[in-house]
Structure formats: C-alpha cells, structure tokens
Amino acid sequence: MRRPALALFCLVLAGATARGADVPEPEGYRTAAYRAPTPASLRGARVVTTAEAKQLWDSKDAIFVDVMPHAPRPANLPAGTIWRERPRQSIPGSLWLPDTGYGELAAVTERYLRDNLLRATAGDRAKLLVFFCLKDCWMSWNAAKRALAFGYTNVAWYPDGTDGWAGADLPLEQAEPANP
C-alpha cells in the first residue's frame, strides 16, 4: 500500500519541480546549466503563458525578444568542409538577439543587447518587452532580468518560448540575428 502512494508522491513532486515550483530565483544571473527547470517567477517582471503571449502578439503592443544562442561556423573546420547553419524558427516579428542571455556577457554583447533594446523601443523604457528562448532555458530569464537592470519597467518573461508556441500550433518563421 505504501509503494503506490510513494510513487504517486514522487510523480507529483517531479511535475511540480519541472514547472519551477521548487526552483528558487537566484540573486544574480544563472551562469551554468542553462537548459534546466527555471523558477516560476522573475522579480519585477510579469510571467506569461502561451495564451497570454499569443494575446500580446496579436495586439502588436509588445516587442518579442528572442535570445536563443547562435552557433557560429567553427573556426577550426578543415578547408572545403561544408557548413550549414542551423536555422532558427522563432515567433514571427520577433527581434532575435542571440547570445544575450548568458549569465556573464562580454562588454560588446551587453552593448549589443542594450543598443538593440533602445532601438526597438525608440527609447521608451515603458514599452512592453517579452523575452523568450526555449522551454526550460535560463537565457530568457537572464535577459529579462538584465532588461530590468537596464531600467525597462514593462518586462514580461515567456518561459515556454518557441517550444510552447509551436506546441500550441502557432506560426513560426525563420529568424535572422539583429545586426550589431
């Protein structure tokens, strides 16, 4: 009798952990193991579901910011090796700012994020920004937290990212990184 109850308890606990119920918000940025369960919240930001993200996208009142990393061509590929970039399928109309969700950013990458957010919002720090990546990806959490640190006051974090968007049969389009 005890084993079925224990098994059920473990399944419930695993489900809660996967949703972030037991993942605490760190004080700083996450700097390792970026593909792992994320917290259920981000202090100072609004957390949105897929349905809420779709409403924001339909309203065109928000700027969607994709922070999925971009893998460059490896420098040590032998001459003549064919390299095919992996295309990024993203939420249509989003701004792809690759590599800006790491916990520690080089000065040039931080400037790339700051300048592109400034350009996208036309300097309006109250403009709604929706940060996303993939499900269980800390990069969007980090980038949203960084936007708050930059003084943006209307920040949303979409933790299910393109995985949740695609899972709801919503459209995706091939994205290109924003120019530096």
Phi, psi and chi 1 to 4 in degrees:
 res  aa     phi    psi   chi1   chi2   chi3   chi4
   1 MET       -  -35.0 -171.5   72.1  165.5      -
   2 ARG   -70.4  -36.7  -76.4 -176.2  165.3  173.2
   3 ARG   -62.7  -46.3  -74.9 -170.2 -177.9  176.8
   4 PRO   -60.7  -39.5  -24.1   33.0      -      -
   5 ALA   -65.4  -40.5      -      -      -      -
   6 LEU   -65.5  -41.7 -179.8   60.7      -      -
   7 ALA   -62.5  -43.4      -      -      -      -
   8 LEU   -63.2  -43.4  178.7   60.5      -      -
   9 PHE   -59.1  -43.8  174.1   75.2      -      -
  10 CYS   -64.1  -39.5  -71.4      -      -      -
  11 LEU   -65.2  -42.7  -75.8  172.9      -      -
  12 VAL   -64.0  -43.8  169.0      -      -      -
  13 LEU   -63.7  -42.3 -178.7   61.8      -      -
  14 ALA   -63.0  -40.5      -      -      -      -
  15 GLY   -64.5  -41.2      -      -      -      -
  16 ALA   -65.6  -41.7      -      -      -      -
  17 THR   -64.6  -40.8  -58.9      -      -      -
  18 ALA   -62.8  -30.2      -      -      -      -
  19 ARG   -84.7   -2.1  -73.2 -172.1  -54.9  -81.8
  20 GLY    92.7    5.5      -      -      -      -
  21 ALA   -60.5  -32.4      -      -      -      -
  22 ASP  -107.2    8.4  -66.5  -23.3      -      -
  23 VAL   -95.5  110.7  179.1      -      -      -
  24 PRO   -75.2  152.5   26.8  -32.3      -      -
  25 GLU   -74.1  127.1  -76.1 -170.8   44.0      -
  26 PRO   -73.7  159.9   23.5  -29.1      -      -
  27 GLU   -68.7  -40.4  -74.4  -56.8  -46.6      -
  28 GLY  -103.2 -146.7      -      -      -      -
  29 TYR   -97.5  152.1  -59.9  102.7      -      -
  30 ARG   -76.4  128.3  176.0   75.5  171.1 -120.1
  31 THR  -116.1    4.4   59.4      -      -      -
  32 ALA  -155.8  165.7      -      -      -      -
  33 ALA    47.9   60.3      -      -      -      -
  34 TYR   -69.2  -25.7  -66.7  105.6      -      -
  35 ARG   -98.1   86.7  -71.6  -56.1  -52.3  -89.5
  36 ALA  -156.3  162.5      -      -      -      -
  37 PRO   -52.8  140.5  -29.1   37.3      -      -
  38 THR  -107.8  165.2   54.3      -      -      -
  39 PRO   -64.9  165.1  -14.6   25.7      -      -
  40 ALA   -84.1   -6.1      -      -      -      -
  41 SER  -145.3  168.4   61.0      -      -      -
  42 LEU  -144.5  109.9  171.6   55.2      -      -
  43 ARG   -52.2  126.6  -88.4 -175.9  -60.2  -80.2
  44 GLY    92.4  -10.3      -      -      -      -
  45 ALA  -119.8  160.2      -      -      -      -
  46 ARG   -96.2  134.6  176.0  171.7  137.0 -162.3
  47 VAL   -97.5  128.0  179.3      -      -      -
  48 VAL  -116.5  145.7  -63.8      -      -      -
  49 THR   -84.1  175.1   64.7      -      -      -
  50 THR   -61.6  -43.0  -62.4      -      -      -
  51 ALA   -61.5  -42.1      -      -      -      -
  52 GLU   -68.4  -39.7  -68.0  166.2  -33.5      -
  53 ALA   -62.0  -40.5      -      -      -      -
  54 LYS   -63.2  -42.1  171.4   69.5  163.1   68.7
  55 GLN   -61.5  -43.5  -73.1  176.5  -23.5      -
  56 LEU   -64.3  -40.6  -67.3  171.2      -      -
  57 TRP   -64.6  -44.2 -177.3   73.8      -      -
  58 ASP   -62.5  -36.5  -75.7  -19.8      -      -
  59 SER   -72.7  -20.2   75.4      -      -      -
  60 LYS    60.7   21.0  -61.3 -173.8 -177.3  -12.6
  61 ASP   -91.2   -6.2  -72.3  -24.7      -      -
  62 ALA  -121.6  153.4      -      -      -      -
  63 ILE  -102.2  119.7  -62.1  168.2      -      -
  64 PHE   -89.7  127.6  -79.9   70.1      -      -
  65 VAL  -119.6  113.2 -177.4      -      -      -
  66 ASP   -92.6  127.4 -173.9  -13.6      -      -
  67 VAL  -116.0   17.9  -61.4      -      -      -
  68 MET   -56.4  132.5  177.9   75.2  174.4      -
  69 PRO   -61.0  157.4  -21.6   31.8      -      -
  70 HIS  -119.9  119.2 -178.8 -107.5      -      -
  71 ALA   -81.7  116.6      -      -      -      -
  72 PRO   -78.4  166.3   29.9  -33.9      -      -
  73 ARG   -62.5  127.1  177.9 -175.5  169.4   92.7
  74 PRO   -59.7  133.5  -22.6   32.4      -      -
  75 ALA   -66.6  -26.0      -      -      -      -
  76 ASN   -98.2   19.3   59.9  -10.6      -      -
  77 LEU   -67.6  135.5  -79.0 -179.3      -      -
  78 PRO   -62.1  150.8  -18.9   28.4      -      -
  79 ALA   -56.0  140.0      -      -      -      -
  80 GLY    86.2   -6.2      -      -      -      -
  81 THR   -71.3  132.7  -58.3      -      -      -
  82 ILE   -82.4  129.0  -64.2  173.5      -      -
  83 TRP  -117.1  124.6  166.9 -104.1      -      -
  84 ARG  -116.3  116.7  -70.2 -167.3  177.1   99.8
  85 GLU   -64.8  142.5 -105.7 -174.4   66.0      -
  86 ARG   -81.5  118.8 -174.1  176.1 -168.5  169.9
  87 PRO   -69.5  148.0   19.8  -24.8      -      -
  88 ARG  -101.5  117.9  171.3   67.5  173.7  146.0
  89 GLN   -92.6  121.7  -64.5  -64.2  -50.0      -
  90 SER  -133.8  174.2 -168.3      -      -      -
  91 ILE   -66.0  127.2  -63.3  171.6      -      -
  92 PRO   -53.4  135.9  -27.3   36.6      -      -
  93 GLY    81.6   -0.8      -      -      -      -
  94 SER   -75.7  160.6   61.7      -      -      -
  95 LEU   -98.8  115.4  175.9   64.6      -      -
  96 TRP   -93.3  112.9 -175.1   20.1      -      -
  97 LEU  -115.9   78.6  -59.3  176.8      -      -
  98 PRO   -62.3  150.0   22.3  -29.6      -      -
  99 ASP    68.0   13.3  -53.4  -41.7      -      -
 100 THR   -96.3    5.7   58.0      -      -      -
 101 GLY  -106.2    4.4      -      -      -      -
 102 TYR   -66.2  156.9  -72.0  105.6      -      -
 103 GLY   -68.3  -34.1      -      -      -      -
 104 GLU  -119.9  127.4  -65.4  178.5   11.5      -
 105 LEU  -114.4  140.0  -63.5 -178.9      -      -
 106 ALA   -65.3  154.5      -      -      -      -
 107 ALA   -55.7  -39.6      -      -      -      -
 108 VAL   -67.0  -35.3   67.1      -      -      -
 109 THR   -72.7  -40.6  -52.6      -      -      -
 110 GLU   -63.1  -39.9 -174.0  172.0  -33.1      -
 111 ARG   -65.5  -39.3 -170.5  168.7   41.6 -103.8
 112 TYR   -58.7  -45.9  171.8   73.4      -      -
 113 LEU   -64.2  -51.7  174.7   60.7      -      -
 114 ARG   -59.2  -47.0 -170.6 -175.8  -60.8  -94.0
 115 ASP   -65.9  -40.7  -70.6   -8.4      -      -
 116 ASN   -70.9  -35.2  -85.7  -72.7      -      -
 117 LEU   -66.3  -41.6  -68.4  179.1      -      -
 118 LEU   -61.3  -44.7 -171.2   63.4      -      -
 119 ARG   -65.4  -45.2 -163.8  170.9   11.1  -97.1
 120 ALA   -65.3  -33.8      -      -      -      -
 121 THR   -94.2   -2.3   61.3      -      -      -
 122 ALA    53.9   34.8      -      -      -      -
 123 GLY    81.4    1.7      -      -      -      -
 124 ASP   -86.6   98.8  179.8    1.3      -      -
 125 ARG   -72.4   -4.9  -68.4 -174.4 -168.0  -87.7
 126 ALA   -96.4   -2.5      -      -      -      -
 127 LYS   -65.4  136.8 -179.6   71.3  175.9  166.0
 128 LEU   -70.2  124.1  177.4   57.1      -      -
 129 LEU  -114.4  130.0  -62.5  169.0      -      -
 130 VAL  -115.1  111.7  179.6      -      -      -
 131 PHE   -95.2  138.2  -71.1   86.7      -      -
 132 PHE  -153.4  167.3   68.0   95.8      -      -
 133 CYS  -152.2 -108.6 -175.1      -      -      -
 134 LEU  -121.3  170.2  -58.4  171.6      -      -
 135 LYS   -65.4  143.5 -176.3  173.4  179.2   55.0
 136 ASP    55.7   46.2  -68.5  -29.7      -      -
 137 CYS  -125.5  116.5  179.4      -      -      -
 138 TRP   -71.1  -14.4  -80.5   84.2      -      -
 139 MET   -62.8  -39.6  -67.3 -154.8  174.6      -
 140 SER   -70.4  -34.2   55.6      -      -      -
 141 TRP   -62.5  -47.6 -170.2   92.0      -      -
 142 ASN   -60.2  -46.6  -78.6  -17.3      -      -
 143 ALA   -64.9  -40.5      -      -      -      -
 144 ALA   -64.2  -41.4      -      -      -      -
 145 LYS   -63.1  -39.1 -177.3  176.8  178.0   97.7
 146 ARG   -66.6  -38.7 -166.2  164.0  -88.9  117.7
 147 ALA   -61.7  -39.6      -      -      -      -
 148 LEU   -60.4  -42.3  -69.2  165.0      -      -
 149 ALA   -64.9  -28.7      -      -      -      -
 150 PHE   -75.7   -7.8  -69.7  165.4      -      -
 151 GLY   101.8    6.9      -      -      -      -
 152 TYR   -73.5  135.4  -71.2   90.5      -      -
 153 THR  -108.0   -6.4   59.2      -      -      -
 154 ASN  -128.4   74.1 -161.5    1.4      -      -
 155 VAL  -110.8  132.6  174.3      -      -      -
 156 ALA  -121.1  147.0      -      -      -      -
 157 TRP  -119.6  126.0  171.7   47.6      -      -
 158 TYR  -108.1   89.6  174.8   35.8      -      -
 159 PRO   -67.3  -21.9   20.1  -27.6      -      -
 160 ASP   -82.2  -16.7  -73.0  -19.6      -      -
 161 GLY    49.8 -151.1      -      -      -      -
 162 THR   -66.4  -22.1   51.8      -      -      -
 163 ASP   -65.2  -46.4  -67.8  -26.7      -      -
 164 GLY   -67.1  -39.3      -      -      -      -
 165 TRP   -62.3  -49.9 -165.9  -95.1      -      -
 166 ALA   -65.9  -37.5      -      -      -      -
 167 GLY   -63.0  -22.9      -      -      -      -
 168 ALA   -94.7   11.8      -      -      -      -
 169 ASP    58.5   36.5  -73.0  -33.1      -      -
 170 LEU   -92.5  156.4  -65.2  171.1      -      -
 171 PRO   -70.8  147.3   26.5  -34.0      -      -
 172 LEU  -126.4  156.1  -66.2  170.2      -      -
 173 GLU  -139.9  156.7   69.1 -179.9   12.4      -
 174 GLN   -69.2  130.7 -173.2  165.3  -32.2      -
 175 ALA  -104.2  155.7      -      -      -      -
 176 GLU  -123.3  139.6  -65.2  -64.2  -32.9      -
 177 PRO   -59.6  143.9  -18.5   29.1      -      -
 178 ALA   -65.4  144.7      -      -      -      -
 179 ASN   -67.5  146.8  -70.7  -31.4      -      -
 180 PRO   -65.9      -   -3.7    7.2      -      -
